[in-house]
Amino acid sequence: MRSETTAGAAAPGDGLIRVGAVVFIIGAVATLVTMAPLFLGTEPFPPIAYGVCMLMGVGFGIAGAGVLRSIAAQRRQARASAPSA
């Protein structure tokens, strides 16, 4: 059985989760920056800035795919190590 504290051994899906988190954070910062002019009463940003805000959803989807990939790998590992009756 693999130890959860093993350094250097990344489980399947870990990379997707990390990339999804970074993309989500970029989208969250873009959302905060884009919404600031609405509260400050200044000129709003161009529409492309609102498109960058969509990265929050994209990042969430990428991280979700990583979680599902990790679950599938753990289920395959459990099925392979289970004694067949």
All heavy atoms as a GROMACS GRO file, in nm:
protein
  590
    1MET      N    1   0.084  -0.118   0.000
    1MET     CA    2   0.000   0.000   0.000
    1MET      C    3   0.088   0.124   0.000
    1MET      O    4   0.187   0.131   0.071
    1MET     CB    5  -0.092  -0.002   0.122
    1MET     CG    6  -0.185   0.116   0.129
    1MET     SD    7  -0.296   0.096   0.266
    1MET     CE    8  -0.448   0.104   0.179
    2ARG      N    9   0.052   0.220  -0.079
    2ARG     CA   10   0.131   0.342  -0.093
    2ARG      C   11   0.104   0.436   0.024
    2ARG      O   12  -0.008   0.459   0.063
    2ARG     CB   13   0.094   0.412  -0.224
    2ARG     CG   14   0.176   0.533  -0.253
    2ARG     CD   15   0.140   0.588  -0.389
    2ARG     NE   16   0.013   0.656  -0.392
    2ARG     CZ   17  -0.004   0.785  -0.365
    2ARG    NH1   18   0.098   0.858  -0.330
    2ARG    NH2   19  -0.122   0.840  -0.372
    3SER      N   20   0.211   0.492   0.078
    3SER     CA   21   0.197   0.587   0.188
    3SER      C   22   0.155   0.723   0.132
    3SER      O   23   0.203   0.767   0.030
    3SER     CB   24   0.331   0.602   0.260
    3SER     OG   25   0.323   0.705   0.355
    4GLU      N   26   0.063   0.790   0.199
    4GLU     CA   27   0.013   0.920   0.155
    4GLU      C   28   0.116   1.030   0.173
    4GLU      O   29   0.104   1.137   0.116
    4GLU     CB   30  -0.115   0.957   0.232
    4GLU     CG   31  -0.231   0.866   0.202
    4GLU     CD   32  -0.272   0.867   0.057
    4GLU    OE1   33  -0.268   0.974  -0.007
    4GLU    OE2   34  -0.308   0.760   0.006
    5THR      N   35   0.219   1.004   0.252
    5THR     CA   36   0.321   1.106   0.277
    5THR      C   37   0.445   1.084   0.193
    5THR      O   38   0.547   1.148   0.215
    5THR     CB   39   0.359   1.108   0.427
    5THR    OG1   40   0.409   0.979   0.462
    5THR    CG2   41   0.240   1.143   0.513
    6THR      N   42   0.439   0.994   0.096
    6THR     CA   43   0.554   0.967   0.011
    6THR      C   44   0.587   1.091  -0.070
    6THR      O   45   0.505   1.142  -0.144
    6THR     CB   46   0.526   0.848  -0.083
    6THR    OG1   47   0.491   0.736  -0.005
    6THR    CG2   48   0.646   0.817  -0.167
    7ALA      N   49   0.709   1.140  -0.055
    7ALA     CA   50   0.750   1.260  -0.126
    7ALA      C   51   0.786   1.226  -0.270
    7ALA      O   52   0.850   1.126  -0.297
    7ALA     CB   53   0.869   1.324  -0.056
    8GLY      N   54   0.742   1.310  -0.363
    8GLY     CA   55   0.778   1.295  -0.502
    8GLY      C   56   0.686   1.207  -0.583
    8GLY      O   57   0.694   1.204  -0.704
    9ALA      N   58   0.600   1.132  -0.520
    9ALA     CA   59   0.508   1.044  -0.592
    9ALA      C   60   0.373   1.113  -0.606
    9ALA      O   61   0.296   1.119  -0.512
    9ALA     CB   62   0.493   0.912  -0.520
   10ALA      N   63   0.348   1.168  -0.724
   10ALA     CA   64   0.221   1.238  -0.747
   10ALA      C   65   0.117   1.139  -0.796
   10ALA      O   66   0.143   1.058  -0.885
   10ALA     CB   67   0.241   1.349  -0.849
   11ALA      N   68   0.001   1.144  -0.738
   11ALA     CA   69  -0.108   1.057  -0.778
   11ALA      C   70  -0.168   1.109  -0.909
   11ALA      O   71  -0.156   1.228  -0.941
   11ALA     CB   72  -0.214   1.054  -0.668
   12PRO      N   73  -0.232   1.022  -0.986
   12PRO     CA   74  -0.298   1.068  -1.108
   12PRO      C   75  -0.401   1.175  -1.075
   12PRO      O   76  -0.479   1.161  -0.981
   12PRO     CB   77  -0.365   0.943  -1.163
   12PRO     CG   78  -0.293   0.829  -1.101
   12PRO     CD   79  -0.245   0.878  -0.968
   13GLY      N   80  -0.401   1.281  -1.150
   13GLY     CA   81  -0.497   1.388  -1.128
   13GLY      C   82  -0.444   1.504  -1.046
   13GLY      O   83  -0.503   1.611  -1.046
   14ASP      N   84  -0.332   1.484  -0.977
   14ASP     CA   85  -0.277   1.591  -0.893
   14ASP      C   86  -0.237   1.713  -0.977
   14ASP      O   87  -0.259   1.827  -0.937
   14ASP     CB   88  -0.156   1.543  -0.814
   14ASP     CG   89  -0.195   1.458  -0.694
   14ASP    OD1   90  -0.316   1.447  -0.668
   14ASP    OD2   91  -0.104   1.404  -0.628
   15GLY      N   92  -0.179   1.688  -1.092
   15GLY     CA   93  -0.140   1.798  -1.179
   15GLY      C   94  -0.259   1.879  -1.228
   15GLY      O   95  -0.255   2.002  -1.231
   16LEU      N   96  -0.366   1.808  -1.264
   16LEU     CA   97  -0.487   1.878  -1.308
   16LEU      C   98  -0.546   1.961  -1.195
   16LEU      O   99  -0.596   2.073  -1.219
   16LEU     CB  100  -0.592   1.777  -1.358
   16LEU     CG  101  -0.570   1.718  -1.496
   16LEU    CD1  102  -0.674   1.609  -1.524
   16LEU    CD2  103  -0.577   1.825  -1.601
   17ILE      N  104  -0.542   1.910  -1.075
   17ILE     CA  105  -0.597   1.985  -0.961
   17ILE      C  106  -0.515   2.111  -0.938
   17ILE      O  107  -0.571   2.220  -0.916
   17ILE     CB  108  -0.601   1.897  -0.835
   17ILE    CG1  109  -0.701   1.783  -0.855
   17ILE    CG2  110  -0.636   1.979  -0.712
   17ILE    CD1  111  -0.698   1.677  -0.747
   18ARG      N  112  -0.384   2.101  -0.947
   18ARG     CA  113  -0.297   2.218  -0.926
   18ARG      C  114  -0.319   2.322  -1.036
   18ARG      O  115  -0.330   2.442  -1.008
   18ARG     CB  116  -0.151   2.177  -0.922
   18ARG     CG  117  -0.115   2.106  -0.794
   18ARG     CD  118   0.034   2.080  -0.785
   18ARG     NE  119   0.062   2.004  -0.664
   18ARG     CZ  120   0.116   1.884  -0.664
   18ARG    NH1  121   0.149   1.824  -0.775
   18ARG    NH2  122   0.138   1.822  -0.550
   19VAL      N  123  -0.323   2.276  -1.161
   19VAL     CA  124  -0.345   2.369  -1.272
   19VAL      C  125  -0.482   2.434  -1.260
   19VAL      O  126  -0.498   2.555  -1.281
   19VAL     CB  127  -0.331   2.296  -1.408
   19VAL    CG1  128  -0.380   2.381  -1.522
   19VAL    CG2  129  -0.187   2.255  -1.430
   20GLY      N  130  -0.583   2.356  -1.224
   20GLY     CA  131  -0.718   2.410  -1.206
   20GLY      C  132  -0.723   2.515  -1.096
   20GLY      O  133  -0.791   2.616  -1.109
   21ALA      N  134  -0.649   2.492  -0.989
   21ALA     CA  135  -0.646   2.590  -0.880
   21ALA      C  136  -0.582   2.721  -0.925
   21ALA      O  137  -0.632   2.830  -0.893
   21ALA     CB  138  -0.571   2.533  -0.760
   22VAL      N  139  -0.474   2.711  -1.001
   22VAL     CA  140  -0.407   2.833  -1.050
   22VAL      C  141  -0.498   2.909  -1.145
   22VAL      O  142  -0.512   3.032  -1.135
   22VAL     CB  143  -0.272   2.797  -1.116
   22VAL    CG1  144  -0.214   2.916  -1.190
   22VAL    CG2  145  -0.174   2.744  -1.013
   23VAL      N  146  -0.562   2.839  -1.237
   23VAL     CA  147  -0.652   2.904  -1.333
   23VAL      C  148  -0.770   2.967  -1.259
   23VAL      O  149  -0.813   3.078  -1.291
   23VAL     CB  150  -0.700   2.803  -1.440
   23VAL    CG1  151  -0.808   2.862  -1.528
   23VAL    CG2  152  -0.583   2.757  -1.525
   24PHE      N  153  -0.822   2.897  -1.158
   24PHE     CA  154  -0.933   2.952  -1.079
   24PHE      C  155  -0.891   3.080  -1.008
   24PHE      O  156  -0.966   3.179  -1.006
   24PHE     CB  157  -0.980   2.848  -0.977
   24PHE     CG  158  -1.096   2.895  -0.894
   24PHE    CD1  159  -1.225   2.878  -0.938
   24PHE    CD2  160  -1.076   2.955  -0.771
   24PHE    CE1  161  -1.332   2.921  -0.862
   24PHE    CE2  162  -1.182   3.000  -0.694
   24PHE     CZ  163  -1.311   2.982  -0.740
   25ILE      N  164  -0.772   3.080  -0.949
   25ILE     CA  165  -0.724   3.200  -0.877
   25ILE      C  166  -0.706   3.316  -0.973
   25ILE      O  167  -0.742   3.430  -0.941
   25ILE     CB  168  -0.595   3.167  -0.800
   25ILE    CG1  169  -0.627   3.075  -0.683
   25ILE    CG2  170  -0.525   3.293  -0.752
   25ILE    CD1  171  -0.507   3.018  -0.613
   26ILE      N  172  -0.653   3.290  -1.093
   26ILE     CA  173  -0.640   3.396  -1.193
   26ILE      C  174  -0.777   3.453  -1.227
   26ILE      O  175  -0.795   3.575  -1.235
   26ILE     CB  176  -0.568   3.344  -1.319
   26ILE    CG1  177  -0.422   3.313  -1.287
   26ILE    CG2  178  -0.578   3.444  -1.433
   26ILE    CD1  179  -0.350   3.238  -1.397
   27GLY      N  180  -0.876   3.367  -1.245
   27GLY     CA  181  -1.011   3.413  -1.274
   27GLY      C  182  -1.072   3.490  -1.158
   27GLY      O  183  -1.144   3.588  -1.178
   28ALA      N  184  -1.044   3.447  -1.036
   28ALA     CA  185  -1.098   3.517  -0.919
   28ALA      C  186  -1.038   3.656  -0.906
   28ALA      O  187  -1.110   3.754  -0.877
   28ALA     CB  188  -1.070   3.435  -0.792
   29VAL      N  189  -0.908   3.668  -0.928
   29VAL     CA  190  -0.844   3.800  -0.923
   29VAL      C  191  -0.899   3.889  -1.034
   29VAL      O  192  -0.928   4.007  -1.013
   29VAL     CB  193  -0.690   3.786  -0.931
   29VAL    CG1  194  -0.624   3.921  -0.952
   29VAL    CG2  195  -0.637   3.719  -0.806
   30ALA      N  196  -0.917   3.832  -1.153
   30ALA     CA  197  -0.973   3.909  -1.264
   30ALA      C  198  -1.115   3.956  -1.232
   30ALA      O  199  -1.153   4.068  -1.268
   30ALA     CB  200  -0.973   3.825  -1.392
   31THR      N  201  -1.191   3.874  -1.163
   31THR     CA  202  -1.327   3.913  -1.125
   31THR      C  203  -1.323   4.029  -1.027
   31THR      O  204  -1.400   4.126  -1.041
   31THR     CB  205  -1.402   3.793  -1.063
   31THR    OG1  206  -1.407   3.688  -1.160
   31THR    CG2  207  -1.541   3.831  -1.022
   32LEU      N  208  -1.235   4.022  -0.929
   32LEU     CA  209  -1.224   4.132  -0.832
   32LEU      C  210  -1.182   4.262  -0.901
   32LEU      O  211  -1.238   4.369  -0.874
   32LEU     CB  212  -1.125   4.096  -0.722
   32LEU     CG  213  -1.168   3.985  -0.626
   32LEU    CD1  214  -1.054   3.949  -0.533
   32LEU    CD2  215  -1.290   4.028  -0.549
   33VAL      N  216  -1.085   4.252  -0.991
   33VAL     CA  217  -1.038   4.371  -1.061
   33VAL      C  218  -1.146   4.426  -1.153
   33VAL      O  219  -1.164   4.548  -1.164
   33VAL     CB  220  -0.909   4.337  -1.141
   33VAL    CG1  221  -0.871   4.449  -1.235
   33VAL    CG2  222  -0.795   4.307  -1.044
   34THR      N  223  -1.220   4.339  -1.218
   34THR     CA  224  -1.324   4.383  -1.312
   34THR      C  225  -1.441   4.447  -1.239
   34THR      O  226  -1.503   4.540  -1.291
   34THR     CB  227  -1.373   4.263  -1.395
   34THR    OG1  228  -1.260   4.204  -1.461
   34THR    CG2  229  -1.472   4.305  -1.499
   35MET      N  230  -1.473   4.399  -1.121
   35MET     CA  231  -1.586   4.454  -1.047
   35MET      C  232  -1.552   4.582  -0.971
   35MET      O  233  -1.642   4.656  -0.934
   35MET     CB  234  -1.639   4.349  -0.947
   35MET     CG  235  -1.700   4.229  -1.013
   35MET     SD  236  -1.842   4.280  -1.111
   35MET     CE  237  -1.849   4.151  -1.231
   36ALA      N  238  -1.425   4.609  -0.951
   36ALA     CA  239  -1.385   4.728  -0.876
   36ALA      C  240  -1.437   4.858  -0.936
   36ALA      O  241  -1.488   4.943  -0.862
   36ALA     CB  242  -1.233   4.732  -0.862
   37PRO      N  243  -1.432   4.879  -1.069
   37PRO     CA  244  -1.484   5.005  -1.123
   37PRO      C  245  -1.634   5.027  -1.098
   37PRO      O  246  -1.680   5.140  -1.090
   37PRO     CB  247  -1.457   4.994  -1.273
   37PRO     CG  248  -1.346   4.898  -1.285
   37PRO     CD  249  -1.364   4.802  -1.172
   38LEU      N  250  -1.707   4.919  -1.082
   38LEU     CA  251  -1.850   4.934  -1.055
   38LEU      C  252  -1.874   4.996  -0.918
   38LEU      O  253  -1.969   5.072  -0.899
   38LEU     CB  254  -1.920   4.798  -1.063
   38LEU     CG  255  -1.913   4.728  -1.200
   38LEU    CD1  256  -1.976   4.590  -1.192
   38LEU    CD2  257  -1.981   4.812  -1.306
   39PHE      N  258  -1.787   4.963  -0.823
   39PHE     CA  259  -1.801   5.018  -0.688
   39PHE      C  260  -1.732   5.153  -0.673
   39PHE      O  261  -1.768   5.233  -0.588
   39PHE     CB  262  -1.746   4.920  -0.585
   39PHE     CG  263  -1.824   4.792  -0.580
   39PHE    CD1  264  -1.768   4.673  -0.625
   39PHE    CD2  265  -1.954   4.789  -0.532
   39PHE    CE1  266  -1.839   4.556  -0.621
   39PHE    CE2  267  -2.026   4.672  -0.528
   39PHE     CZ  268  -1.968   4.554  -0.573
   40LEU      N  269  -1.631   5.177  -0.756
   40LEU     CA  270  -1.556   5.302  -0.746
   40LEU      C  271  -1.614   5.412  -0.834
   40LEU      O  272  -1.571   5.527  -0.826
   40LEU     CB  273  -1.409   5.278  -0.783
   40LEU     CG  274  -1.335   5.176  -0.695
   40LEU    CD1  275  -1.196   5.151  -0.749
   40LEU    CD2  276  -1.329   5.227  -0.552
   41GLY      N  277  -1.707   5.377  -0.919
   41GLY     CA  278  -1.769   5.476  -1.006
   41GLY      C  279  -1.682   5.521  -1.122
   41GLY      O  280  -1.703   5.628  -1.178
   42THR      N  281  -1.585   5.441  -1.158
   42THR     CA  282  -1.497   5.476  -1.270
   42THR      C  283  -1.545   5.407  -1.398
   42THR      O  284  -1.645   5.334  -1.398
   42THR     CB  285  -1.351   5.434  -1.240
   42THR    OG1  286  -1.347   5.293  -1.221
   42THR    CG2  287  -1.299   5.505  -1.116
   43GLU      N  288  -1.473   5.430  -1.506
   43GLU     CA  289  -1.507   5.371  -1.635
   43GLU      C  290  -1.487   5.218  -1.630
   43GLU      O  291  -1.383   5.171  -1.584
   43GLU     CB  292  -1.416   5.432  -1.743
   43GLU     CG  293  -1.454   5.397  -1.884
   43GLU     CD  294  -1.583   5.464  -1.927
   43GLU    OE1  295  -1.618   5.571  -1.872
   43GLU    OE2  296  -1.650   5.408  -2.015
   44PRO      N  297  -1.585   5.140  -1.676
   44PRO     CA  298  -1.568   4.993  -1.673
   44PRO      C  299  -1.461   4.945  -1.771
   44PRO      O  300  -1.427   5.014  -1.867
   44PRO     CB  301  -1.705   4.939  -1.711
   44PRO     CG  302  -1.780   5.051  -1.769
   44PRO     CD  303  -1.716   5.179  -1.724
   45PHE      N  304  -1.410   4.828  -1.744
   45PHE     CA  305  -1.308   4.768  -1.830
   45PHE      C  306  -1.371   4.720  -1.961
   45PHE      O  307  -1.493   4.700  -1.969
   45PHE     CB  308  -1.240   4.650  -1.759
   45PHE     CG  309  -1.147   4.693  -1.650
   45PHE    CD1  310  -1.182   4.681  -1.516
   45PHE    CD2  311  -1.023   4.746  -1.682
   45PHE    CE1  312  -1.095   4.720  -1.416
   45PHE    CE2  313  -0.935   4.786  -1.582
   45PHE     CZ  314  -0.972   4.773  -1.450
   46PRO      N  315  -1.290   4.694  -2.064
   46PRO     CA  316  -1.344   4.643  -2.190
   46PRO      C  317  -1.401   4.502  -2.173
   46PRO      O  318  -1.367   4.432  -2.076
   46PRO     CB  319  -1.224   4.644  -2.284
   46PRO     CG  320  -1.105   4.654  -2.198
   46PRO     CD  321  -1.147   4.718  -2.070
   47PRO      N  322  -1.483   4.458  -2.266
   47PRO     CA  323  -1.547   4.326  -2.254
   47PRO      C  324  -1.450   4.209  -2.241
   47PRO      O  325  -1.485   4.107  -2.181
   47PRO     CB  326  -1.629   4.313  -2.382
   47PRO     CG  327  -1.655   4.453  -2.424
   47PRO     CD  328  -1.535   4.532  -2.380
   48ILE      N  329  -1.330   4.222  -2.294
   48ILE     CA  330  -1.234   4.111  -2.282
   48ILE      C  331  -1.201   4.083  -2.136
   48ILE      O  332  -1.175   3.968  -2.098
   48ILE     CB  333  -1.106   4.139  -2.366
   48ILE    CG1  334  -1.018   4.013  -2.374
   48ILE    CG2  335  -1.026   4.252  -2.307
   48ILE    CD1  336  -1.077   3.906  -2.459
   49ALA      N  337  -1.205   4.185  -2.052
   49ALA     CA  338  -1.177   4.165  -1.910
   49ALA      C  339  -1.284   4.076  -1.846
   49ALA      O  340  -1.253   3.994  -1.759
   49ALA     CB  341  -1.171   4.299  -1.838
   50TYR      N  342  -1.408   4.091  -1.892
   50TYR     CA  343  -1.513   4.004  -1.840
   50TYR      C  344  -1.495   3.861  -1.889
   50TYR      O  345  -1.533   3.765  -1.822
   50TYR     CB  346  -1.650   4.059  -1.880
   50TYR     CG  347  -1.681   4.190  -1.812
   50TYR    CD1  348  -1.660   4.311  -1.877
   50TYR    CD2  349  -1.728   4.192  -1.682
   50TYR    CE1  350  -1.686   4.432  -1.814
   50TYR    CE2  351  -1.754   4.312  -1.617
   50TYR     CZ  352  -1.733   4.432  -1.685
   50TYR     OH  353  -1.758   4.550  -1.622
   51GLY      N  354  -1.436   3.846  -2.006
   51GLY     CA  355  -1.406   3.712  -2.057
   51GLY      C  356  -1.301   3.641  -1.973
   51GLY      O  357  -1.308   3.520  -1.953
   52VAL      N  358  -1.204   3.717  -1.923
   52VAL     CA  359  -1.101   3.658  -1.837
   52VAL      C  360  -1.163   3.607  -1.707
   52VAL      O  361  -1.116   3.508  -1.648
   52VAL     CB  362  -0.988   3.759  -1.810
   52VAL    CG1  363  -0.884   3.704  -1.714
   52VAL    CG2  364  -0.921   3.800  -1.940
   53CYS      N  365  -1.271   3.669  -1.665
   53CYS     CA  366  -1.339   3.624  -1.542
   53CYS      C  367  -1.392   3.481  -1.557
   53CYS      O  368  -1.410   3.411  -1.458
   53CYS     CB  369  -1.454   3.717  -1.508
   53CYS     SG  370  -1.403   3.884  -1.467
   54MET      N  371  -1.417   3.440  -1.680
   54MET     CA  372  -1.469   3.305  -1.704
   54MET      C  373  -1.366   3.198  -1.668
   54MET      O  374  -1.400   3.080  -1.661
   54MET     CB  375  -1.508   3.289  -1.851
   54MET     CG  376  -1.617   3.380  -1.895
   54MET     SD  377  -1.768   3.341  -1.808
   54MET     CE  378  -1.876   3.464  -1.875
   55LEU      N  379  -1.243   3.240  -1.645
   55LEU     CA  380  -1.141   3.142  -1.606
   55LEU      C  381  -1.172   3.078  -1.471
   55LEU      O  382  -1.122   2.969  -1.442
   55LEU     CB  383  -1.003   3.206  -1.603
   55LEU     CG  384  -0.943   3.241  -1.739
   55LEU    CD1  385  -0.808   3.310  -1.719
   55LEU    CD2  386  -0.928   3.118  -1.824
   56MET      N  387  -1.253   3.144  -1.389
   56MET     CA  388  -1.292   3.082  -1.262
   56MET      C  389  -1.364   2.950  -1.289
   56MET      O  390  -1.332   2.847  -1.230
   56MET     CB  391  -1.383   3.175  -1.181
   56MET     CG  392  -1.310   3.280  -1.104
   56MET     SD  393  -1.419   3.389  -1.012
   56MET     CE  394  -1.492   3.279  -0.895
   57GLY      N  395  -1.461   2.953  -1.378
   57GLY     CA  396  -1.535   2.830  -1.411
   57GLY      C  397  -1.449   2.726  -1.480
   57GLY      O  398  -1.461   2.606  -1.454
   58VAL      N  399  -1.361   2.772  -1.567
   58VAL     CA  400  -1.271   2.680  -1.637
   58VAL      C  401  -1.178   2.612  -1.537
   58VAL      O  402  -1.158   2.490  -1.543
   58VAL     CB  403  -1.190   2.755  -1.746
   58VAL    CG1  404  -1.084   2.667  -1.805
   58VAL    CG2  405  -1.282   2.809  -1.854
   59GLY      N  406  -1.123   2.689  -1.445
   59GLY     CA  407  -1.036   2.632  -1.343
   59GLY      C  408  -1.108   2.532  -1.254
   59GLY      O  409  -1.055   2.427  -1.218
   60PHE      N  410  -1.232   2.565  -1.221
   60PHE     CA  411  -1.312   2.474  -1.140
   60PHE      C  412  -1.335   2.342  -1.214
   60PHE      O  413  -1.326   2.234  -1.157
   60PHE     CB  414  -1.446   2.540  -1.104
   60PHE     CG  415  -1.527   2.463  -1.004
   60PHE    CD1  416  -1.496   2.467  -0.870
   60PHE    CD2  417  -1.636   2.389  -1.045
   60PHE    CE1  418  -1.571   2.396  -0.778
   60PHE    CE2  419  -1.712   2.317  -0.954
   60PHE     CZ  420  -1.679   2.321  -0.820
   61GLY      N  421  -1.361   2.352  -1.343
   61GLY     CA  422  -1.382   2.232  -1.424
   61GLY      C  423  -1.257   2.148  -1.437
   61GLY      O  424  -1.262   2.024  -1.429
   62ILE      N  425  -1.142   2.213  -1.456
   62ILE     CA  426  -1.014   2.140  -1.466
   62ILE      C  427  -0.984   2.068  -1.335
   62ILE      O  428  -0.945   1.951  -1.334
   62ILE     CB  429  -0.900   2.236  -1.503
   62ILE    CG1  430  -0.919   2.288  -1.646
   62ILE    CG2  431  -0.765   2.167  -1.490
   62ILE    CD1  432  -0.823   2.400  -1.682
   63ALA      N  433  -1.003   2.137  -1.223
   63ALA     CA  434  -0.978   2.074  -1.092
   63ALA      C  435  -1.076   1.959  -1.068
   63ALA      O  436  -1.037   1.855  -1.015
   63ALA     CB  437  -0.990   2.178  -0.981
   64GLY      N  438  -1.200   1.976  -1.109
   64GLY     CA  439  -1.298   1.868  -1.096
   64GLY      C  440  -1.259   1.746  -1.177
   64GLY      O  441  -1.274   1.632  -1.132
   65ALA      N  442  -1.206   1.768  -1.299
   65ALA     CA  443  -1.159   1.657  -1.381
   65ALA      C  444  -1.041   1.586  -1.313
   65ALA      O  445  -1.031   1.463  -1.318
   65ALA     CB  446  -1.118   1.708  -1.518
   66GLY      N  447  -0.955   1.663  -1.247
   66GLY     CA  448  -0.843   1.602  -1.173
   66GLY      C  449  -0.891   1.517  -1.057
   66GLY      O  450  -0.838   1.409  -1.031
   67VAL      N  451  -0.993   1.565  -0.988
   67VAL     CA  452  -1.049   1.487  -0.875
   67VAL      C  453  -1.111   1.357  -0.927
   67VAL      O  454  -1.090   1.250  -0.870
   67VAL     CB  455  -1.154   1.571  -0.798
   67VAL    CG1  456  -1.232   1.485  -0.701
   67VAL    CG2  457  -1.085   1.685  -0.724
   68LEU      N  458  -1.185   1.366  -1.038
   68LEU     CA  459  -1.246   1.246  -1.094
   68LEU      C  460  -1.140   1.147  -1.142
   68LEU      O  461  -1.155   1.025  -1.125
   68LEU     CB  462  -1.340   1.283  -1.208
   68LEU     CG  463  -1.466   1.359  -1.169
   68LEU    CD1  464  -1.545   1.397  -1.292
   68LEU    CD2  465  -1.550   1.277  -1.073
   69ARG      N  466  -1.031   1.198  -1.199
   69ARG     CA  467  -0.922   1.110  -1.243
   69ARG      C  468  -0.856   1.042  -1.124
   69ARG      O  469  -0.822   0.924  -1.129
   69ARG     CB  470  -0.821   1.191  -1.321
   69ARG     CG  471  -0.712   1.108  -1.381
   69ARG     CD  472  -0.624   1.188  -1.470
   69ARG     NE  473  -0.519   1.103  -1.523
   69ARG     CZ  474  -0.410   1.148  -1.580
   69ARG    NH1  475  -0.392   1.277  -1.596
   69ARG    NH2  476  -0.319   1.064  -1.623
   70SER      N  477  -0.839   1.115  -1.015
   70SER     CA  478  -0.780   1.059  -0.894
   70SER      C  479  -0.870   0.951  -0.835
   70SER      O  480  -0.823   0.846  -0.792
   70SER     CB  481  -0.755   1.170  -0.792
   70SER     OG  482  -0.705   1.118  -0.673
   71ILE      N  483  -1.000   0.978  -0.834
   71ILE     CA  484  -1.096   0.879  -0.782
   71ILE      C  485  -1.091   0.752  -0.865
   71ILE      O  486  -1.090   0.641  -0.811
   71ILE     CB  487  -1.238   0.939  -0.780
   71ILE    CG1  488  -1.250   1.046  -0.673
   71ILE    CG2  489  -1.343   0.830  -0.760
   71ILE    CD1  490  -1.378   1.127  -0.679
   72ALA      N  491  -1.088   0.768  -0.998
   72ALA     CA  492  -1.085   0.651  -1.086
   72ALA      C  493  -0.959   0.569  -1.064
   72ALA      O  494  -0.963   0.445  -1.061
   72ALA     CB  495  -1.095   0.695  -1.232
   73ALA      N  496  -0.845   0.636  -1.045
   73ALA     CA  497  -0.719   0.564  -1.022
   73ALA      C  498  -0.723   0.489  -0.888
   73ALA      O  499  -0.675   0.376  -0.880
   73ALA     CB  500  -0.603   0.662  -1.025
   74GLN      N  501  -0.779   0.552  -0.787
   74GLN     CA  502  -0.788   0.485  -0.657
   74GLN      C  503  -0.882   0.366  -0.663
   74GLN      O  504  -0.857   0.262  -0.601
   74GLN     CB  505  -0.834   0.584  -0.551
   74GLN     CG  506  -0.729   0.684  -0.513
   74GLN     CD  507  -0.779   0.785  -0.410
   74GLN    OE1  508  -0.889   0.773  -0.358
   74GLN    NE2  509  -0.698   0.885  -0.382
   75ARG      N  510  -0.990   0.378  -0.739
   75ARG     CA  511  -1.083   0.265  -0.752
   75ARG      C  512  -1.017   0.149  -0.826
   75ARG      O  513  -1.035   0.033  -0.791
   75ARG     CB  514  -1.210   0.308  -0.822
   75ARG     CG  515  -1.294   0.401  -0.736
   75ARG     CD  516  -1.421   0.437  -0.803
   75ARG     NE  517  -1.510   0.320  -0.795
   75ARG     CZ  518  -1.631   0.317  -0.844
   75ARG    NH1  519  -1.678   0.422  -0.909
   75ARG    NH2  520  -1.705   0.211  -0.833
   76ARG      N  521  -0.939   0.181  -0.933
   76ARG     CA  522  -0.868   0.075  -1.006
   76ARG      C  523  -0.767   0.007  -0.916
   76ARG      O  524  -0.754  -0.116  -0.918
   76ARG     CB  525  -0.797   0.134  -1.128
   76ARG     CG  526  -0.887   0.158  -1.246
   76ARG     CD  527  -0.806   0.188  -1.371
   76ARG     NE  528  -0.718   0.304  -1.356
   76ARG     CZ  529  -0.755   0.428  -1.385
   76ARG    NH1  530  -0.877   0.455  -1.427
   76ARG    NH2  531  -0.669   0.528  -1.369
   77GLN      N  532  -0.696   0.087  -0.835
   77GLN     CA  533  -0.597   0.030  -0.743
   77GLN      C  534  -0.664  -0.058  -0.638
   77GLN      O  535  -0.615  -0.168  -0.608
   77GLN     CB  536  -0.519   0.143  -0.675
   77GLN     CG  537  -0.411   0.093  -0.583
   77GLN     CD  538  -0.340   0.205  -0.512
   77GLN    OE1  539  -0.387   0.319  -0.513
   77GLN    NE2  540  -0.229   0.177  -0.448
   78ALA      N  541  -0.777  -0.015  -0.584
   78ALA     CA  542  -0.847  -0.094  -0.485
   78ALA      C  543  -0.902  -0.223  -0.545
   78ALA      O  544  -0.898  -0.328  -0.482
   78ALA     CB  545  -0.960  -0.013  -0.424
   79ARG      N  546  -0.952  -0.214  -0.668
   79ARG     CA  547  -1.006  -0.332  -0.736
   79ARG      C  548  -0.894  -0.432  -0.765
   79ARG      O  549  -0.914  -0.554  -0.755
   79ARG     CB  550  -1.074  -0.290  -0.864
   79ARG     CG  551  -1.181  -0.386  -0.909
   79ARG     CD  552  -1.256  -0.338  -1.032
   79ARG     NE  553  -1.334  -0.217  -1.000
   79ARG     CZ  554  -1.337  -0.110  -1.077
   79ARG    NH1  555  -1.268  -0.104  -1.188
   79ARG    NH2  556  -1.410  -0.006  -1.044
   80ALA      N  557  -0.776  -0.382  -0.800
   80ALA     CA  558  -0.664  -0.470  -0.832
   80ALA      C  559  -0.608  -0.538  -0.706
   80ALA      O  560  -0.562  -0.651  -0.712
   80ALA     CB  561  -0.554  -0.393  -0.901
   81SER      N  562  -0.612  -0.470  -0.593
   81SER     CA  563  -0.555  -0.528  -0.471
   81SER      C  564  -0.656  -0.610  -0.390
   81SER      O  565  -0.617  -0.678  -0.298
   81SER     CB  566  -0.497  -0.416  -0.383
   81SER     OG  567  -0.601  -0.333  -0.336
   82ALA      N  568  -0.784  -0.602  -0.426
   82ALA     CA  569  -0.886  -0.678  -0.353
   82ALA      C  570  -0.875  -0.826  -0.390
   82ALA      O  571  -0.856  -0.861  -0.506
   82ALA     CB  572  -1.025  -0.626  -0.385
   83PRO      N  573  -0.887  -0.913  -0.290
   83PRO     CA  574  -0.882  -1.056  -0.321
   83PRO      C  575  -1.009  -1.098  -0.397
   83PRO      O  576  -1.119  -1.058  -0.362
   83PRO     CB  577  -0.876  -1.124  -0.183
   83PRO     CG  578  -0.934  -1.024  -0.091
   83PRO     CD  579  -0.904  -0.888  -0.149
   84SER      N  580  -0.990  -1.175  -0.502
   84SER     CA  581  -1.106  -1.220  -0.580
   84SER      C  582  -1.166  -1.343  -0.514
   84SER      O  583  -1.096  -1.435  -0.474
   84SER     CB  584  -1.066  -1.250  -0.724
   84SER     OG  585  -0.963  -1.347  -0.724
   85ALA      N  586  -1.298  -1.345  -0.502
   85ALA     CA  587  -1.365  -1.454  -0.432
   85ALA      C  588  -1.410  -1.561  -0.526
   85ALA      O  589  -1.433  -1.552  -0.637
   85ALA     CB  590  -1.485  -1.402  -0.355
   0.00000   0.00000   0.00000
